[in-house]
Amino acid sequence: MFSFLSTYLLYILIVPIISIFSFKWILFHFKVKKNVPPSPPKLPIIGNLHQIGSSPHRSLQALSQKHGPLMLMHFGSAPVLVASSAKMAKEIMKTHDLKFCNRPKLKIVDKLVYGSNDITFSPYGEQWRQVKSIAVVHLLNSTRVLSFKHVREQEIRLMIQKIEKSCDQVVDVSELSFRLINNIVCKSSIGRTYGESKFTDLLERFVHVLGVICIGNYIPWLSWIDRLSGLDDKADKVAKDFNDFLESVVEEHVEKRRNVDVQSNEEKDLVDILLNLQSDDAIGFDLTRDIIKAIILDVFAAGTDTTFASLVWSISELIRHPKVMKRLQQEATEIAQGRSMISENDLDKMPYLKATVKETLRLYPPIPLLIPHESMQDVKLMDYDIPSGTQTIINAWAIGRDPNVWAQPEEFRPERFLNNSVDYKGHHFELIPFGAGRRGCPGIQFAIIMYELALANVIYKFDLSMPNGVKDGNLDMSESNSITLHKKSPLLVKATRLF
């Protein structure tokens, strides 16, 4: 009896232990068989966060040169896949696009963008498809973009007049570029412009907070650091201020609708259209007030911040390369044939202008690390095993400067794009300033036509140089630390009329 009990007790104690160790052994060996991408050495708790630096696109490029174009890093406890080559970007955004088309859940983004209910940060799903469709169909399609031609031409004419009044004096091109793009975006989307200085400050704060690394996203039990550093408070304040502004915009349109029955779609702006869709209840999901404001915020922030940043980079490089500026001026003069302005109909006849824009976007993609993706299921990527839920970063900045793709990649040479079919619309992965695939930017046409028209007319009308006898080659090209790649210092120039 005792022997039987002993055996029985031994059995009920040891078998579970053996089972647990057997399970762990099987699990361990299963994990060993997983083929993961190379990883930089990491520290306990923080992982690779200490290696990001103040310019993440540059830090990640340097790491990729040591560890390869596909790296698995760890930001705290979160696995992060980093792609730094056109081949890897194509695998993620084309070959396995559906598996990588989700967005990671980010605390600060949720605060700023109404729980990530916008186009850019919304998780992949039916609501995202509906929200994106609303923007594409009602603001970003070719017909609607062309319908705002008079707005673009009017605002560019006003910008040219401001520069003319300041000829032979110091002109802040950064400020003028922001006002230009902001006014076009405002008139196109909400029907009128708003106070420039207030909106400039608000957008700067929004973009700054959006670009700060939030510790709580990657090490949840250290979320108190975000409160202690003031990041949470800053995000809450920006979110409140932007919400107050957007709420006033929507209310203004609601009041207008009570007094005016706007029938023609051409007379409606984006807010009118969104309110119509909400009242008609014909889109298959609840278009709440917060989602309306999130869509407007997307158009404001993405449309203004990235486009004016690219325009400033183009003009900066042209000042540093007078021969390039001269060639672009010659093209503009030949096309204009003495007219006072370059028109939108002229742009397709200006290959050197388009090459200059492409070269700027290659060197200075508006969002150098793009907006992060997240894998929705386990993926076999170039023989590597990528688990579901892996945040994925694509370094568009590094891809645009890859010496395996681009000859003399650090040099500004628009000629490389003449007689070259490579474009920025998501079909050629060596140039992806706007991303690609399902999560590619839907506003490319809306942004590019503003950008090209403004650049063509400024260069057509003025010769630009550094003020106070400073050599053009000494122009400060330092970058600011932000989600958007901005020139750190304002672009101050001397403008001289050409005719």
C-alpha positions in Angstrom: 0.0 0.0 0.0 2.7 2.4 1.0 4.6 1.5 -2.2 1.6 2.2 -4.3 1.0 5.6 -2.6 4.6 6.5 -3.1 4.5 5.6 -6.7 1.2 7.5 -7.1 2.6 10.6 -5.4 5.8 10.4 -7.4 3.7 10.1 -10.5 1.4 13.1 -9.8 4.4 15.3 -8.8 7.0 14.3 -11.4 4.8 13.9 -14.5 3.7 17.5 -14.6 7.2 18.7 -14.0 8.4 16.5 -16.9 5.6 17.7 -19.0 6.4 21.4 -18.3 10.1 20.9 -19.1 9.3 18.9 -22.2 6.9 21.7 -23.4 9.6 24.3 -22.8 12.2 22.2 -24.5 9.9 21.8 -27.6 9.1 25.5 -27.5 12.8 26.4 -27.2 13.8 24.3 -30.1 10.9 25.6 -32.1 12.1 29.1 -31.5 15.6 28.2 -32.4 14.4 27.1 -35.8 13.0 30.5 -36.4 15.2 32.5 -38.8 15.1 36.1 -37.7 16.9 39.0 -39.4 20.2 40.2 -38.0 20.0 42.5 -35.0 22.3 45.1 -33.5 23.4 44.3 -29.9 20.8 45.5 -27.4 20.7 46.6 -23.8 18.4 45.2 -21.1 15.0 46.8 -20.7 15.5 49.6 -23.4 16.7 47.3 -26.2 18.0 49.4 -29.0 16.3 52.7 -28.1 19.7 54.2 -27.1 20.9 53.7 -30.7 18.2 55.9 -32.3 19.8 59.3 -31.8 18.4 62.7 -32.6 18.2 61.9 -36.3 16.7 58.4 -36.5 16.9 58.1 -40.3 20.6 58.7 -40.1 21.2 56.4 -37.1 19.2 53.6 -38.7 21.1 54.0 -42.0 24.4 53.7 -40.2 23.2 50.5 -38.4 21.9 49.0 -41.6 25.3 49.5 -43.2 26.7 47.2 -40.5 23.9 44.7 -40.1 22.2 44.6 -43.5 19.2 46.2 -45.3 16.7 44.2 -43.1 17.2 44.4 -39.3 15.2 43.3 -36.4 15.6 45.8 -33.5 13.9 46.0 -30.2 12.5 49.3 -28.9 12.1 48.3 -25.3 10.1 45.0 -25.5 8.6 45.7 -28.9 10.1 44.0 -32.0 10.8 46.5 -34.8 11.7 45.6 -38.3 13.8 48.1 -40.2 14.0 48.0 -44.0 16.7 50.2 -45.7 16.8 49.0 -49.3 14.5 49.2 -52.3 14.3 45.4 -52.5 13.1 45.1 -48.9 10.7 47.9 -49.3 9.2 46.2 -52.3 8.8 43.0 -50.3 6.9 44.8 -47.5 4.8 47.2 -49.5 4.1 45.1 -52.6 4.8 41.4 -52.3 3.4 41.2 -48.7 1.5 44.5 -48.8 -1.7 43.0 -47.3 0.2 41.4 -44.4 2.0 44.6 -43.5 -0.8 47.2 -44.1 -1.8 47.7 -40.5 -0.6 50.6 -38.2 0.8 50.1 -34.7 -1.2 51.5 -31.8 0.7 54.6 -30.6 -0.3 56.5 -27.4 0.5 60.0 -28.6 -1.1 59.5 -32.0 -4.3 58.4 -30.2 -4.3 61.6 -28.2 -3.7 63.8 -31.2 -5.8 62.2 -33.9 -9.1 61.2 -32.2 -8.1 57.7 -31.3 -6.3 57.1 -34.6 -9.6 57.5 -36.5 -8.0 59.3 -39.5 -6.6 58.1 -42.8 -2.9 58.0 -41.9 -2.9 56.2 -38.5 -6.2 54.2 -38.6 -5.8 50.4 -38.2 -6.4 48.5 -41.4 -10.1 47.6 -41.9 -13.4 48.6 -43.3 -13.6 51.9 -41.5 -10.1 52.9 -42.8 -11.2 52.0 -46.3 -14.3 54.1 -46.0 -12.5 57.1 -44.5 -9.7 57.0 -47.2 -12.4 56.7 -49.9 -14.1 59.8 -48.7 -10.9 61.8 -48.9 -9.9 60.4 -52.3 -13.3 60.7 -54.0 -14.3 64.1 -52.6 -11.0 66.1 -52.4 -8.0 64.2 -53.9 -9.4 62.9 -57.2 -8.2 64.5 -60.5 -11.4 66.5 -61.1 -11.5 68.0 -57.6 -7.7 68.8 -57.7 -8.1 70.6 -61.0 -11.1 72.5 -59.7 -8.9 74.3 -57.3 -6.6 75.6 -60.1 -7.8 79.2 -59.5 -6.9 79.0 -55.8 -3.4 77.8 -56.5 -2.7 80.4 -59.2 -4.2 83.2 -57.1 -2.1 82.3 -54.0 1.1 81.9 -56.0 0.5 85.3 -57.6 0.2 86.8 -54.2 3.4 85.2 -53.1 5.3 86.5 -56.1 4.0 90.0 -55.4 5.3 89.8 -51.8 8.7 88.7 -53.0 8.7 91.6 -55.6 8.1 94.1 -52.8 11.1 92.8 -50.9 13.5 92.6 -53.9 17.1 93.2 -52.9 16.1 92.8 -49.3 16.2 89.7 -47.1 13.2 87.4 -47.8 12.2 84.6 -45.6 11.3 81.9 -48.1 10.4 79.4 -45.4 7.7 81.7 -44.0 6.3 82.6 -47.5 6.3 78.9 -48.5 4.3 77.9 -45.4 1.8 80.7 -46.0 1.4 79.8 -49.6 0.8 76.1 -49.0 -1.3 76.6 -45.9 -3.6 79.1 -47.7 -4.1 76.7 -50.7 -4.9 73.8 -48.4 -7.2 75.9 -46.2 -9.2 77.3 -49.2 -9.4 73.9 -50.9 -10.5 72.0 -47.8 -12.4 74.4 -45.5 -13.3 77.3 -47.8 -11.1 80.1 -46.3 -7.9 80.9 -44.6 -7.4 81.3 -40.9 -5.0 83.3 -38.7 -1.5 82.5 -39.9 0.6 83.0 -36.8 -1.7 81.0 -34.6 -2.0 78.2 -37.1 1.8 78.1 -37.7 2.4 77.7 -34.0 -0.3 75.0 -33.6 1.0 73.0 -36.6 4.6 73.2 -35.4 3.6 72.0 -31.9 1.6 69.2 -33.4 4.4 67.9 -35.7 7.0 68.2 -32.9 5.0 66.1 -30.4 4.1 63.6 -33.1 7.8 63.1 -33.7 8.9 62.6 -30.1 9.7 59.0 -29.0 7.1 57.9 -26.5 8.7 55.5 -23.9 5.3 54.2 -22.9 4.7 52.8 -26.4 7.7 50.4 -26.0 8.1 50.0 -22.2 4.6 50.3 -20.7 5.7 50.1 -17.1 7.9 53.2 -17.7 5.0 55.3 -19.0 5.6 57.6 -16.0 8.6 59.0 -17.8 6.4 60.5 -20.5 4.4 62.2 -17.8 7.5 63.4 -16.0 9.1 64.7 -19.2 6.0 66.7 -20.0 5.3 64.8 -23.2 1.8 63.7 -22.1 0.9 67.3 -21.1 2.2 68.7 -24.3 0.2 66.2 -26.3 -3.0 66.9 -24.3 -2.6 70.6 -24.8 -1.9 70.3 -28.6 -4.9 67.9 -28.9 -7.2 70.3 -27.1 -6.0 73.4 -29.0 -6.4 71.6 -32.4 -9.8 70.2 -31.4 -11.0 73.7 -30.4 -9.9 75.0 -33.8 -11.4 72.2 -35.8 -14.6 72.3 -33.7 -15.0 76.0 -34.7 -14.4 75.1 -38.3 -17.1 72.5 -38.3 -19.6 74.6 -36.3 -19.0 77.5 -38.8 -20.0 75.1 -41.6 -23.0 73.8 -39.7 -24.2 77.3 -39.2 -23.7 78.1 -42.9 -25.7 75.1 -43.9 -28.6 76.4 -41.9 -28.7 79.6 -43.8 -27.5 78.6 -47.3 -28.5 75.5 -49.3 -25.4 74.7 -51.3 -26.5 72.4 -54.1 -23.5 72.5 -56.5 -20.8 70.1 -55.5 -18.2 72.6 -57.0 -19.2 75.1 -54.4 -18.7 72.7 -51.5 -15.5 72.3 -49.6 -14.4 69.2 -47.8 -16.2 70.0 -44.6 -19.5 70.6 -46.4 -19.1 67.2 -48.1 -18.3 65.4 -44.9 -21.4 66.9 -43.2 -23.5 65.9 -46.1 -22.3 62.3 -45.9 -23.0 62.3 -42.2 -26.5 63.5 -42.6 -27.3 61.2 -45.5 -26.0 58.2 -43.5 -25.2 56.4 -46.8 -21.6 55.2 -46.4 -22.0 52.1 -44.2 -20.5 53.3 -40.9 -21.0 56.0 -38.3 -19.3 59.2 -39.5 -19.0 60.8 -36.1 -17.9 64.4 -35.5 -14.5 63.2 -34.3 -13.9 61.2 -37.5 -14.8 64.3 -39.5 -12.3 66.4 -37.5 -9.7 63.6 -37.9 -10.0 63.7 -41.7 -9.7 67.5 -41.7 -6.7 67.3 -39.5 -5.0 64.8 -41.8 -5.5 67.1 -44.8 -4.2 70.1 -42.9 -1.2 68.5 -41.3 -0.1 66.3 -44.2 -1.0 68.7 -47.0 0.7 71.7 -45.4 3.7 70.5 -43.5 5.2 68.1 -45.9 4.7 70.1 -49.1 6.1 73.4 -47.8 9.1 71.5 -46.4 9.9 70.0 -49.8 9.5 73.4 -51.5 12.1 74.9 -49.1 14.5 72.1 -49.7 14.2 72.5 -53.5 14.9 76.2 -53.4 17.8 75.7 -50.9 19.5 73.2 -53.3 19.0 75.5 -56.3 20.7 78.3 -54.4 23.6 76.0 -53.6 23.8 74.9 -57.3 23.5 78.1 -59.4 24.0 76.2 -62.7 21.0 74.0 -61.9 19.0 77.1 -61.1 20.1 78.7 -64.4 19.0 75.6 -66.4 15.6 75.5 -64.7 15.2 79.3 -65.4 16.0 78.7 -69.1 13.4 76.0 -69.3 10.8 78.2 -67.6 11.5 81.2 -69.8 11.2 79.0 -73.0 7.8 77.6 -71.8 6.3 80.9 -70.6 7.1 82.8 -73.8 6.9 86.2 -72.1 3.7 85.5 -70.1 3.6 86.8 -66.5 3.2 83.3 -65.0 3.8 79.7 -65.6 0.4 77.9 -65.8 -0.5 74.5 -64.7 -0.9 73.5 -68.3 2.8 74.2 -68.8 4.1 71.8 -66.1 4.0 68.6 -68.2 6.2 70.4 -70.7 9.0 71.0 -68.1 11.0 67.8 -67.7 13.8 69.6 -65.9 11.4 71.0 -63.3 10.0 67.5 -62.7 13.6 66.1 -62.5 14.4 68.8 -59.9 11.3 67.8 -57.8 12.2 64.1 -58.0 15.8 64.8 -57.0 14.6 66.9 -54.0 12.3 64.1 -52.9 15.1 61.5 -53.3 17.4 63.4 -51.0 14.7 64.9 -48.7 11.7 62.6 -48.4 9.1 64.5 -46.5 8.7 61.8 -43.8 12.1 60.0 -43.9 11.0 56.9 -42.1 7.5 56.9 -43.6 4.6 56.1 -41.3 5.3 52.8 -39.5 3.5 49.6 -40.7 2.7 46.6 -38.6 2.5 43.0 -39.6 -1.0 41.5 -39.2 0.1 37.8 -39.4 3.3 35.8 -39.4 5.3 36.5 -42.6 8.1 34.7 -44.4 10.1 37.7 -45.6 13.2 36.9 -47.7 13.7 33.6 -45.8 13.3 35.5 -42.5 10.5 34.7 -40.1 8.6 37.9 -39.1 5.9 37.4 -36.4 2.5 39.0 -36.3 2.4 42.4 -34.5 5.9 43.4 -35.6 6.2 47.2 -36.0 7.9 47.9 -39.4 9.9 51.0 -40.3 10.9 51.8 -43.9 13.8 54.2 -44.2 12.9 56.1 -47.4 15.8 58.5 -46.7 18.4 55.7 -46.7 16.9 54.1 -49.8 17.1 57.4 -51.6 20.8 57.6 -50.8 21.7 54.0 -51.4 25.0 53.9 -53.4 24.0 50.5 -54.8 21.1 52.2 -56.6 22.2 55.8 -57.1 25.5 57.1 -58.6 27.0 59.8 -56.3 24.0 59.6 -54.1 24.8 62.6 -51.8 25.0 65.0 -54.8 22.1 67.1 -56.0 21.9 66.2 -59.7 18.4 66.5 -61.3 19.9 65.3 -64.6 19.8 61.7 -63.3 16.0 61.8 -63.8 16.0 63.0 -67.3 15.0 60.2 -69.7 14.4 58.1 -66.6 11.1 56.4 -66.0 11.5 56.2 -62.2 8.7 58.1 -60.4 7.6 58.8 -56.8 4.1 57.4 -57.1 4.8 54.0 -55.4 5.7 52.0 -58.5 9.5 52.3 -58.2 10.8 51.3 -54.7 14.1 53.1 -55.1 12.1 56.4 -54.8 9.3 56.2 -52.2 8.9 59.6 -50.5 5.1 59.0 -50.3 5.2 55.3 -49.5 3.5 52.7 -51.6 0.8 50.0 -51.6 -2.4 50.2 -49.7 -1.0 52.7 -47.2 0.7 54.9 -49.7 -0.2 58.6 -49.5 -3.5 59.3 -51.4 -2.7 63.0 -51.7 0.3 62.9 -54.1 -1.4 64.7 -57.0 -2.9 67.4 -54.6 0.6 68.1 -53.1 2.8 67.8 -56.2 0.8 70.3 -58.4 1.2 73.0 -55.6 4.8 72.2 -55.2 5.7 72.2 -59.0 3.7 75.3 -59.8 5.2 77.4 -56.9 8.7 76.3 -57.7 8.4 77.0 -61.4 7.1 80.5 -60.9 9.5 81.5 -58.2 12.5 80.4 -60.3 10.9 81.9 -63.5 10.6 85.4 -61.9 13.6 85.6 -59.6 17.3 84.9 -59.2 17.9 83.8 -55.6 21.1 84.0 -53.6 22.4 84.2 -50.1 22.2 87.7 -48.5 25.0 89.7 -47.1 27.7 88.4 -49.4 27.5 84.8 -48.0 28.6 82.2 -50.5 25.8 80.1 -51.8 27.7 76.9 -51.1 27.8 77.8 -47.4 24.0 77.7 -46.9 23.2 75.8 -43.7 21.4 72.6 -44.7 20.9 71.2 -41.1 17.8 69.3 -40.4 15.3 69.8 -37.6 14.3 66.9 -35.3 10.8 66.1 -36.3 8.6 63.5 -38.0 8.8 65.7 -41.1 12.2 66.5 -42.6 12.4 70.2 -42.2 15.3 72.6 -42.8 16.4 73.6 -39.3 17.0 77.3 -39.9 14.7 79.5 -42.0 15.7 80.0 -45.6 16.7 83.7 -45.8 17.6 84.8 -49.4 18.0 87.9 -51.5 15.7 87.9 -54.5 16.5 89.7 -57.7 13.9 90.2 -60.5 14.8 88.6 -63.8 12.6 90.8 -65.9 
